[in-house]
Amino acid sequence: MENIFWTGYSNKDRYSTIAALQTVVARYADIVDCKLFSDIAVNITIEIEERNINALFNALKDNIGISEFEYLSSISAKERTIYLNVSFAQGSGNLTIETPAVPG
């Protein structure tokens, strides 16, 4: 089977969007990899049974803007891989993580 590639975007805060995505995906599938690209985007690799793909897509549409998808008409339990790329509108590209001073 071919892999599925979805592209989405969010106008909300990056942290709340990622938390919402984790919750939604956990209902239908498993996240097997996640890569952050500064504060601009996140790539999520999802493994899912083919019969749950349409439900996952509909649930994601309620949380992020997402490109159109041609629905599958399948009842198969066969595993598929979805690559979801989500861009954050509030991202600046200059993510800095401050290290707190450690007394000592």
Secondary structure as UniProt FT lines:
FT   STRAND          4..10
FT   HELIX           14..28
FT   STRAND          29..37
FT   TURN            38..40
FT   STRAND          41..49
FT   HELIX           50..52
FT   HELIX           53..61
FT   TURN            62..63
FT   STRAND          65..66
FT   STRAND          79..88
FT   TURN            89..90
//
